[in-house]
């Protein structure tokens, strides 16, 4: 059931012993949302924990530092920035059908939770900010850091098309509340690890261009990951590069996962909806950034993806005529 901010506040106020779930391959928005909501609710006496299926990178120490799980049996399950149960990873089996409240900004949300707060804002952390303010909970420096990381990473440091005036207004309030924006910007936008540099070099060496250079694809295999010593999180930083190439309308990073499947991260320019493109392959996301998981060999996965991209490009060409 779709609910409003006001209804969500009532649910958060009346429930206790809450478990907040974040999605697999955690990014700044899901972690920023989960931990900021946790810290806010704990500050008013609630018992709250955050759980993620995967390990959390040291890049997010500003979010996780000082957090300790509390000992209680969860009675109310919340997911944040999780568009479908599959995004919970190994937690899906236990919690996928038990989510009481989902807070999300993905248009592709599958409406799997008992209650859904959905708004197509730039980041789920913007919704968390609104909830915290409506509950009259003080925005501490810790909460401000969490929310700022979520908004800044999901907007590409406020340069992606999903950025709104509200994003900037919220960021200003967070800075006033003590958000360490300089450190956040340095960590997420001005620093590259040596392993990432190796990964980028190897991925760029295998860059493929298709459909009159309107599509760019990078493929990252387990072998490349092993040689570069890069992580799955490092791969996420490659996706925007494909879209930066002149003339490219669809950029893709196709990376091999531990189970042998291939995760496609798709970035598009105006006129092509990345979420619609990925939905045909069982995925989803946003209009300009989406993803899906493909089963099969590298060549089979690439063919499925290219077929879908070609269809999207043809639809765009026909629309323009």
N, C-alpha and C positions, 0 to 999 in steps of 0.2 A: 504494500500500500504506500503510495506517495504521501509524504507528510511535509509540513512546513517547518521553518526554523522554530516557530513558537511551540509546535507540537514536539519537536525534537528536544527543546529545552525542558519540557515537562517530563519526557521520558528519562532524560539524564538526571533530572532532579529527584525523581521518585525511586529510581533503581540504585542498587549497590552491588558490590562484588562483581565488578565488570572486567571483562577481558577484551582488549582491543587487538584486532588482527590486522596485520599489514600484508602487502602482497609479496610474492616471491621475487627474487632479484630486486630487492628494495631500493627505491630512489629517494630523493629528498622530500618529495611530496607525501608519499605514504608514511615515511618515518617522521617527518615533521608534523603531520596530522596526528598520527598515533601518540607520539610522546607529548606533544603540546596539550592534547586533550587529556592524557593521563595526568600530567603535572597539574593542570587546571582543576580536574576533578578531585585529585588527592588533596589539593589546597583547601577544599571545602569538606574534607573528612570522608570522602569516598574511598573504598578499597578498589584499586585499579591496577591491572598489569597490561603490558604490551607484549605481543608474541609475533615472531616472524619465522617463516620456515627456513630461511637462509641466514648465514652469518652476515653481520653488518660491518661494512668497511670502516676503517679508522678515519676516513674522511668525515664521518658523521659523529665524531667525538663530541662536538659542541652540543649535539642532541642527546647522546646517550650517557655522557659523563655524569656520574652521581646517581644514575638510575639503579635501583635494586628491586627485584621481584618480591612481591609480598606473598605470604603463605595463606591462601584461602582457596576455596572451591568456587569457580566462576558460576554466577547465576544469570548473567546477562552478557550476551555476546555482541560485540560491535565490530564492524569492518570499516576501514577507511581507505579510500582511493582504490577500492577493489571492485572492478566492473563485473566480474563473474567468479563463481566458486573456484574455477580452475586456477585462477590467479593466486590462490592460497597455497599452491604447491602441495607439499606433503600434509599440510593441515586440513586440506579439503575433506579427507575421509572422516575426520573427527568432527569438524566444525561446519563444513559446507552447507549442511541442511539445518543448521541451528542458529544462524545469524539473526538476531532480533532487530538490529538496526544497522543499516549501511549508510555511510556518509560519502558521497562521491560526486565527481564532476564529469564523468565520462558519458557521452551521449549513447554509447553502446552498452550501458549497464543492462544486465539481463533480468533485473528486478527479482533477484533470488531471495532477498531478505524479507523478513516479516514487515519491516518498515524501511522506507527509502527516502532519505533526504538527498535530492539530486538538483544540482544547479550547474549550468554550463559555464561556470566561471573559469578563470585562468588556472586555478589550482584548488585542490580540496582544502588546503590550508586556509584559503580565504573563507571557506564555510566555517572552519574551526574558529577562526578569528571572530566571526559574527556571533557564533554560539557563546564563546567566552565573554564577549562584551554584553550579550543579552542576559547572561547569568550573573552579571556584575562581579565577575572574578577579576582581580587585578592582573594585568599583563606584566608578569615578572620578566627579567632579562632572559631567563631560561626559556620561557614560553615564547618570547619575542624572537630569540635565536631560532627556535624550531620552526616557527611559522615563516620567518624571513627566508630560511633555507628552502622551505617547500615552494614558496612563491617564486623566488629568484631562479631556482633550478628548473621549474616547469615553464618558465617564460624565457629561458636562455638569457638570464640577467636582463630581463625586461626588454628584449629585442624581438621576440617572436610575435606573430600576428595575434596570438591569444591574449596578449597583454592589454589591459584596459586601464582607464583612468582610475577605477577602483583599486586595481593592483598597486598603482603608484601611491594612492592615498593611504592604503593599508600599510605599505612599506614605510611611508613617512611616520605613521604612528608607531610602528615597530622600532624604528630608529630612535624616536623620542623615548621609547620604553627601554632602550639600552641594547638593542640588537647589534651585534658585532659585525656589521655589514662589510667592513674592510677585510676582516679575516675570512668571512664567508666567500667574498668575491675572489680573494687570493687562492683559497683552497679549490674552489669549484671552477673558476674561470681563467686563472692565471698560472696554474701549476700543472705540469705534466710529469708523471713518473717516468723513470728510465724504461720500465717494462712497457708502458704505454707507447713511448716513442718507437720502440722496437716493433710493437704490434702495428702501429700506424704505418710504418715503413713497409712491413711485409704485406699488409692489407692493400696498401696503395699500389704495390708492385703487381698485384693481381686484379686491379680494377678493370671492370668490363663496362663497355658502353653499348647500349642497344637502342633500336628504334630511332635512327637518325640522331643519336647522341642525346636523346631526351630522357634516357633512363641510365642510371649509373648503379652498378652493383659491386659491393665488396663481399668476398666470402672469407670467413674465418673458421678454419678447421681446428680440431683438437691439436693437430700437429703444430699449427701456427701458435696456438695458445701455449703449448708446452715449450716451444723454442723461444718465445718472447717472454715467458713467465708472467704473462698478463692474466687478468681475471675476467670473469664474465662482466663485471662492473666496468672494466676498462673498455669493453666492446661497445657499451652504450654511448661512449663519447665519440665513436666513429660515425654514428648515424647522421649528425648534422653536416659532416664534411661532404657527404654524397650530394646533398642538396645545394651546396655552395658552388658547385661547378656550373659555369656559364651554360645556359641552355637546358639544363637538367630540370625536368618537371617531376620525376619520380626518382628518389634516391633510396637505396636499400643496403642494409648490412645483414647478411645471412650468416649466422654463426651456429656452429655445431655445439650441442649441449651434451652433458655427461651421459644422458640416456640414448644418445645417437640421433635424436630428432634435431631439426634445424629451426631456430628462432629467427624470424624475419622482423627487422625493425625498419619500418617504412616512413619516409618523410616526403611530402609532396608540396608543390607550389599551387597557387590558386587555380581553380578549374578542375582539379582532381581531388576527390575525397579519399584520403588514406583509410579512414574507418570503413567506408563502403567497400573499398578494394580488399581490405583484409577480412571483412565479414564474409566474403565469398569463400574464404579459405579457413573459416572457423575462428577468426580473431576479431579484433575491433580496436577502438581507441578514439582518437580525435580526428577532426577533418584534415589536419596537416601532419599528424603524427599518430601512427598506429602500429600494430604488430599482430603476428600470428605464429603458430607453431606448425611445422610441416613434417610429415612422416614419410620417410623414404631416403634414398641416397642423395648426395649433394646434387647430382645432375637432375634427378627426378624432382627434388624440391625446387631447384632453380627453374625448371620447365613450368611447373605449376604456377610459380610466382610470375614468371615472364608472360605466361598466357593471360593471367589476370591483369597484369599491367598493360599489355597490348590492348585488351578490351577496354580498359579505362581510357587509354590514349585515343582509341578510335571513337569512343563515345564523346570525348571532349572535342575531337576534330569535327564530328558530325553536328555537334551543338553550335560550334562556331560558324558553320556554313549558313 
